[in-house]
């Protein structure tokens, strides 16, 4: 059972990462899905996406929940019918969830050179502290910024929020694994604590960036 990593973020927050090594059939045999979920699974064209989807169900089972407990609102945001908040992410051969009594969001991304080309689509004030001449650090920091903005968007989940125009990530060091960010949208300012770390696996090439954020 490839539960890759468990992080106890604080007293009421737990993060679990699943490394997706099983076949679709093996994963499907280990979960019980409600009819609505099964139909959603059947409609997915990518088997990697299907396996990630099922891996999320494996993770919530690890936390004592089942697929029947997991719902999605009209904007696609997952939730439980209890006091726990949940956020979900998957990237290539990893899936992860974070469950908390606090409002929380999570994202996981593969570090790729491609992010350089799209930086101006989601980065604004952050360019003030980024150094594009230090290639590896630049890519890693861009990936943290993207992950932070994605995690914050998952928390607020409001139509019209722009990563570039409305979410600001404060300066940070890759060594400290923590920074702050803020959302400025619709006359509202919200502050967030952001945590990040690098994830690597012996089974797959590439490095991943895991980011999770708490609303202050």
TAVEN-V751041 format. One line per field, one symbol per residue. ss: DSSP state (2 for helix, 1 for strand, 0 for the rest). A space follows every 50 residues. Layout:
ss: ???
//
This chain:
ss: 00111111110011111110000222220000002222222200002222 22222222222200002221110000011100001111111001111111 00011111110000222222220022220000002222222222222222 22222200000022221110000000011111111001111111111111 0000001111111110
//
